Amino acid sequence: MSSADQATALLGLHQGPGFVLPNAWDAGSARILERVGFPAIATTSAGIAWSGGVPDGGALDRDTMLEHIGRIVAAVGVPVTADLEAGYGDTPDEVGRTVARAVRLGAVGGNLEDAGQGGLFGIDEAVDRVAAARAAAPAGTFVLNARTDTYLAGTAGDVFAETVERATRYLAAGADCVFVPGVVDEESIRRLAAAIPGPLNVVAGLASTIDARTLFSLGVKRVSLGGSLARAVFSMLERAGRELLDSGTLGFLDGAISYADMQQRFRP
Protein backbone atom coordinates (compact mmCIF):
# COMPACT_ATOMS: atom_id res chain seq x y z
CA MET A 1 0.00 0.00 0.00
CA SER A 2 1.01 3.60 -0.49
CA SER A 3 1.63 5.71 2.61
CA ALA A 4 -1.74 7.41 2.12
CA ASP A 5 -3.49 4.05 1.91
CA GLN A 6 -1.63 2.81 4.98
CA ALA A 7 -2.65 5.88 6.97
CA THR A 8 -6.26 5.39 5.90
CA ALA A 9 -6.13 1.72 6.87
CA LEU A 10 -4.60 2.49 10.27
CA LEU A 11 -7.14 5.19 11.01
CA GLY A 12 -9.94 2.89 9.91
CA LEU A 13 -8.97 0.32 12.53
CA HIS A 14 -9.94 2.88 15.19
CA GLN A 15 -13.50 2.95 13.88
CA GLY A 16 -14.14 -0.76 14.35
CA PRO A 17 -14.90 -2.82 17.46
CA GLY A 18 -11.31 -2.62 18.66
CA PHE A 19 -7.91 -3.93 17.61
CA VAL A 20 -4.66 -5.12 19.17
CA LEU A 21 -1.56 -3.23 18.11
CA PRO A 22 1.66 -5.15 18.92
CA ASN A 23 4.93 -3.31 19.50
CA ALA A 24 8.09 -4.34 17.65
CA TRP A 25 11.61 -3.34 18.64
CA ASP A 26 13.58 -4.31 15.54
CA ALA A 27 13.06 -5.39 11.93
CA GLY A 28 13.00 -9.07 12.83
CA SER A 29 10.31 -8.77 15.48
CA ALA A 30 8.27 -6.61 13.10
CA ARG A 31 8.50 -9.24 10.35
CA ILE A 32 7.35 -11.98 12.74
CA LEU A 33 4.38 -9.92 13.94
CA GLU A 34 3.40 -9.08 10.37
CA ARG A 35 3.59 -12.77 9.44
CA VAL A 36 1.36 -13.69 12.38
CA GLY A 37 -1.29 -11.52 10.76
CA PHE A 38 -1.49 -8.19 12.57
CA PRO A 39 -2.85 -5.48 10.25
CA ALA A 40 -0.60 -2.79 11.76
CA ILE A 41 2.46 -2.61 13.99
CA ALA A 42 3.74 -0.08 16.50
CA THR A 43 7.29 0.46 17.66
CA THR A 44 8.30 0.48 21.32
CA SER A 45 10.83 2.97 22.64
CA ALA A 46 11.40 0.65 25.62
CA GLY A 47 12.16 -2.39 23.48
CA ILE A 48 14.38 -0.38 21.15
CA ALA A 49 16.30 1.02 24.13
CA TRP A 50 16.75 -2.43 25.69
CA SER A 51 17.93 -3.89 22.39
CA GLY A 52 20.54 -1.14 22.40
CA GLY A 53 21.66 -2.10 25.90
CA VAL A 54 20.30 0.99 27.67
CA PRO A 55 17.24 1.66 29.88
CA ASP A 56 14.01 3.16 28.59
CA GLY A 57 13.18 6.81 29.19
CA GLY A 58 15.13 9.03 26.82
CA ALA A 59 18.50 7.24 26.91
CA LEU A 60 18.52 7.10 23.12
CA ASP A 61 18.73 10.31 21.13
CA ARG A 62 16.34 11.24 18.34
CA ASP A 63 18.65 10.20 15.49
CA THR A 64 19.23 6.75 16.96
CA MET A 65 15.56 6.16 17.68
CA LEU A 66 14.51 7.26 14.20
CA GLU A 67 17.14 5.02 12.65
CA HIS A 68 15.58 2.02 14.41
CA ILE A 69 12.08 3.14 13.42
CA GLY A 70 13.18 3.42 9.80
CA ARG A 71 14.46 -0.15 9.80
CA ILE A 72 11.16 -1.41 11.18
CA VAL A 73 9.13 0.52 8.60
CA ALA A 74 11.33 -0.78 5.77
CA ALA A 75 10.96 -4.40 6.92
CA VAL A 76 7.17 -4.70 6.67
CA GLY A 77 4.32 -3.90 4.32
CA VAL A 78 1.71 -3.07 6.97
CA PRO A 79 1.20 0.38 8.51
CA VAL A 80 3.69 1.31 11.23
CA THR A 81 3.03 3.83 13.98
CA ALA A 82 6.10 5.09 15.81
CA ASP A 83 6.72 5.65 19.50
CA LEU A 84 8.16 9.17 19.42
CA GLU A 85 8.23 9.56 23.22
CA ALA A 86 7.78 13.27 24.02
CA GLY A 87 8.85 14.38 20.56
CA TYR A 88 12.59 14.71 21.21
CA GLY A 89 12.49 18.45 21.54
CA ASP A 90 12.05 21.23 24.06
CA THR A 91 9.79 23.30 21.82
CA PRO A 92 6.74 22.62 19.64
CA ASP A 93 8.81 23.41 16.54
CA GLU A 94 11.30 20.69 17.46
CA VAL A 95 8.44 18.25 18.02
CA GLY A 96 7.15 19.11 14.56
CA ARG A 97 10.56 18.40 13.04
CA THR A 98 10.66 15.00 14.73
CA VAL A 99 7.25 14.08 13.35
CA ALA A 100 8.23 15.29 9.88
CA ARG A 101 11.28 13.05 9.96
CA ALA A 102 9.17 10.07 11.02
CA VAL A 103 6.86 10.75 8.07
CA ARG A 104 9.81 10.80 5.67
CA LEU A 105 10.85 7.39 6.99
CA GLY A 106 7.44 6.01 6.07
CA ALA A 107 5.74 5.91 9.47
CA VAL A 108 2.02 6.63 9.11
CA GLY A 109 1.31 7.25 12.78
CA GLY A 110 2.99 8.20 16.01
CA ASN A 111 2.58 8.55 19.76
CA LEU A 112 3.38 11.85 21.44
CA GLU A 113 3.69 11.98 25.23
CA ASP A 114 2.76 14.99 27.37
CA ALA A 115 5.44 14.48 30.00
CA GLY A 116 9.19 14.95 30.24
CA GLN A 117 11.86 14.46 32.86
CA GLY A 118 10.16 17.05 35.06
CA GLY A 119 6.73 15.47 34.91
CA LEU A 120 3.64 16.54 33.01
CA PHE A 121 3.91 19.53 30.70
CA GLY A 122 1.50 22.34 31.39
CA ILE A 123 -1.67 21.69 29.47
CA ASP A 124 -1.29 24.71 27.16
CA GLU A 125 2.28 23.68 26.32
CA ALA A 126 1.19 20.11 25.70
CA VAL A 127 -1.60 21.29 23.39
CA ASP A 128 0.89 23.41 21.42
CA ARG A 129 3.12 20.35 20.98
CA VAL A 130 0.20 18.29 19.67
CA ALA A 131 -0.76 21.10 17.29
CA ALA A 132 2.83 21.31 15.99
CA ALA A 133 2.85 17.55 15.38
CA ARG A 134 -0.43 17.84 13.48
CA ALA A 135 0.90 20.69 11.38
CA ALA A 136 3.92 18.60 10.43
CA ALA A 137 1.73 15.65 9.41
CA PRO A 138 -1.70 16.72 8.15
CA ALA A 139 -4.84 14.83 9.08
CA GLY A 140 -5.46 11.86 6.84
CA THR A 141 -1.76 11.27 6.21
CA PHE A 142 -0.64 10.36 9.72
CA VAL A 143 -2.52 8.94 12.73
CA LEU A 144 -1.55 11.13 15.67
CA ASN A 145 -1.98 9.39 19.02
CA ALA A 146 -1.74 11.91 21.87
CA ARG A 147 -0.57 10.20 25.04
CA THR A 148 -1.31 11.65 28.46
CA ASP A 149 0.66 10.40 31.46
CA THR A 150 -1.75 11.66 34.08
CA TYR A 151 -2.17 8.21 35.62
CA LEU A 152 1.58 7.55 35.56
CA ALA A 153 2.93 10.93 36.67
CA GLY A 154 0.02 11.92 38.90
CA THR A 155 -1.81 15.23 39.08
CA ALA A 156 -2.52 17.83 41.76
CA GLY A 157 -6.28 17.45 41.34
CA ASP A 158 -8.70 14.77 40.22
CA VAL A 159 -6.84 12.47 37.85
CA PHE A 160 -9.94 11.46 35.89
CA ALA A 161 -11.04 15.05 35.28
CA GLU A 162 -7.49 16.09 34.32
CA THR A 163 -7.23 13.18 31.90
CA VAL A 164 -10.52 13.98 30.18
CA GLU A 165 -9.63 17.69 29.91
CA ARG A 166 -6.26 16.95 28.38
CA ALA A 167 -7.67 14.32 26.04
CA THR A 168 -10.43 16.64 24.85
CA ARG A 169 -8.02 19.48 24.17
CA TYR A 170 -5.53 17.21 22.38
CA LEU A 171 -8.28 15.96 20.09
CA ALA A 172 -9.34 19.54 19.40
CA ALA A 173 -5.70 20.35 18.55
CA GLY A 174 -5.67 17.65 15.89
CA ALA A 175 -4.98 14.31 17.55
CA ASP A 176 -6.81 11.33 16.05
CA CYS A 177 -6.89 9.28 19.24
CA VAL A 178 -5.77 9.43 22.86
CA PHE A 179 -3.48 7.07 24.75
CA VAL A 180 -3.89 6.75 28.53
CA PRO A 181 -1.29 4.36 29.97
CA GLY A 182 -1.32 3.44 33.65
CA VAL A 183 -5.07 3.19 34.16
CA VAL A 184 -5.74 -0.33 35.45
CA ASP A 185 -9.28 -0.71 36.81
CA GLU A 186 -12.21 -1.53 34.59
CA GLU A 187 -14.55 1.16 35.92
CA SER A 188 -12.05 3.97 35.27
CA ILE A 189 -11.40 2.65 31.77
CA ARG A 190 -15.13 2.47 31.05
CA ARG A 191 -15.65 6.04 32.27
CA LEU A 192 -12.71 7.34 30.24
CA ALA A 193 -13.94 5.65 27.07
CA ALA A 194 -17.37 7.22 27.56
CA ALA A 195 -16.08 10.71 28.42
CA ILE A 196 -13.28 11.14 25.88
CA PRO A 197 -14.66 12.32 22.52
CA GLY A 198 -12.39 10.14 20.42
CA PRO A 199 -10.88 6.64 20.22
CA LEU A 200 -9.19 5.50 23.45
CA ASN A 201 -5.90 3.57 23.50
CA VAL A 202 -4.75 1.73 26.63
CA VAL A 203 -1.76 -0.51 27.21
CA ALA A 204 -2.08 -4.14 28.26
CA GLY A 205 0.62 -6.07 30.07
CA LEU A 206 2.29 -3.15 31.86
CA ALA A 207 0.37 -2.49 35.04
CA SER A 208 -2.91 -3.89 33.74
CA THR A 209 -3.54 -7.58 33.05
CA ILE A 210 -7.04 -7.02 31.64
CA ASP A 211 -7.35 -8.97 28.39
CA ALA A 212 -8.08 -7.30 25.07
CA ARG A 213 -11.63 -8.60 24.68
CA THR A 214 -12.61 -7.16 28.05
CA LEU A 215 -10.99 -3.85 27.18
CA PHE A 216 -12.97 -3.71 23.94
CA SER A 217 -16.18 -4.35 25.89
CA LEU A 218 -15.32 -1.34 28.06
CA GLY A 219 -15.15 0.92 25.00
CA VAL A 220 -11.40 0.82 24.27
CA LYS A 221 -10.63 0.96 20.56
CA ARG A 222 -6.88 0.34 20.53
CA VAL A 223 -4.92 -2.01 22.79
CA SER A 224 -1.15 -1.75 22.58
CA LEU A 225 1.49 -3.76 24.41
CA GLY A 226 4.26 -1.23 24.96
CA GLY A 227 7.43 -3.10 25.89
CA SER A 228 5.58 -6.24 27.04
CA LEU A 229 6.48 -8.43 24.05
CA ALA A 230 10.11 -7.34 24.27
CA ARG A 231 10.09 -8.08 28.02
CA ALA A 232 8.76 -11.56 27.34
CA VAL A 233 11.48 -12.27 24.77
CA PHE A 234 14.30 -10.89 26.91
CA SER A 235 12.96 -12.83 29.90
CA MET A 236 13.08 -16.04 27.90
CA LEU A 237 16.65 -15.24 26.86
CA GLU A 238 17.65 -14.71 30.49
CA ARG A 239 16.04 -18.02 31.53
CA ALA A 240 17.83 -19.83 28.70
CA GLY A 241 21.13 -18.29 29.74
CA ARG A 242 20.64 -19.35 33.35
CA GLU A 243 19.80 -22.90 32.29
CA LEU A 244 22.93 -23.11 30.17
CA LEU A 245 25.10 -21.66 32.91
CA ASP A 246 23.65 -23.75 35.72
CA SER A 247 23.16 -27.14 34.05
CA GLY A 248 24.25 -26.98 30.43
CA THR A 249 20.91 -28.45 29.35
CA LEU A 250 18.84 -27.32 26.37
CA GLY A 251 15.32 -27.41 27.75
CA PHE A 252 14.80 -23.84 26.60
CA LEU A 253 14.66 -25.13 23.02
CA ASP A 254 11.42 -27.05 23.66
CA GLY A 255 8.88 -25.55 21.29
CA ALA A 256 11.46 -23.37 19.54
CA ILE A 257 11.09 -22.77 15.80
CA SER A 258 13.57 -24.81 13.80
CA TYR A 259 16.43 -23.13 11.96
CA ALA A 260 14.88 -24.00 8.57
CA ASP A 261 11.47 -22.65 9.57
CA MET A 262 13.00 -19.48 10.95
CA GLN A 263 14.84 -18.94 7.69
CA GLN A 264 11.56 -19.33 5.85
CA ARG A 265 9.93 -16.64 7.95
CA PHE A 266 12.43 -14.05 6.75
CA ARG A 267 12.43 -14.90 3.05
CA PRO A 268 10.58 -12.45 0.80
Rosetta blueprint (number, residue, H / E / L):
1 M L
2 S L
3 S H
4 A H
5 D H
6 Q H
7 A H
8 T H
9 A H
10 L H
11 L H
12 G H
13 L H
14 H L
15 Q L
16 G L
17 P L
18 G L
19 F E
20 V E
21 L E
22 P L
23 N E
24 A E
25 W L
26 D L
27 A H
28 G H
29 S H
30 A H
31 R H
32 I H
33 L H
34 E H
35 R H
36 V H
37 G L
38 F L
39 P L
40 A L
41 I E
42 A E
43 T E
44 T L
45 S H
46 A H
47 G H
48 I H
49 A H
50 W H
51 S H
52 G L
53 G L
54 V L
55 P L
56 D L
57 G L
58 G L
59 A L
60 L L
61 D L
62 R H
63 D H
64 T H
65 M H
66 L H
67 E H
68 H H
69 I H
70 G H
71 R H
72 I H
73 V H
74 A H
75 A H
76 V L
77 G L
78 V L
79 P L
80 V E
81 T E
82 A E
83 D E
84 L L
85 E L
86 A L
87 G L
88 Y L
89 G L
90 D L
91 T L
92 P H
93 D H
94 E H
95 V H
96 G H
97 R H
98 T H
99 V H
100 A H
101 R H
102 A H
103 V H
104 R H
105 L H
106 G L
107 A L
108 V L
109 G E
110 G E
111 N E
112 L E
113 E E
114 D L
115 A E
116 G E
117 Q L
118 G L
119 G E
120 L E
121 F L
122 G L
123 I H
124 D H
125 E H
126 A H
127 V H
128 D H
129 R H
130 V H
131 A H
132 A H
133 A H
134 R H
135 A H
136 A H
137 A L
138 P L
139 A L
140 G L
141 T L
142 F L
143 V E
144 L E
145 N E
146 A E
147 R E
148 T L
149 D L
150 T H
151 Y H
152 L H
153 A H
154 G L
155 T L
156 A L
157 G L
158 D L
159 V H
160 F H
161 A H
162 E H
163 T H
164 V H
165 E H
166 R H
167 A H
168 T H
169 R H
170 Y H
171 L H
172 A H
173 A L
174 G L
175 A L
176 D L
177 C E
178 V E
179 F E
180 V L
181 P L
182 G L
183 V L
184 V L
185 D L
186 E H
187 E H
188 S H
189 I H
190 R H
191 R H
192 L H
193 A H
194 A H
195 A H
196 I L
197 P L
198 G L
199 P L
200 L E
201 N E
202 V E
203 V E
204 A L
205 G L
206 L L
207 A L
208 S L
209 T L
210 I L
211 D L
212 A H
213 R H
214 T H
215 L H
216 F H
217 S H
218 L L
219 G L
220 V L
221 K L
222 R E
223 V E
224 S E
225 L L
226 G L
227 G L
228 S H
229 L H
230 A H
231 R H
232 A H
233 V H
234 F H
235 S H
236 M H
237 L H
238 E H
239 R H
240 A H
241 G H
242 R H
243 E H
244 L H
245 L H
246 D H
247 S L
248 G L
249 T L
250 L L
251 G H
252 F H
253 L H
254 D L
255 G L
256 A L
257 I L
258 S L
259 Y H
260 A H
261 D H
262 M H
263 Q H
264 Q H
265 R H
266 F L
267 R L
268 P L
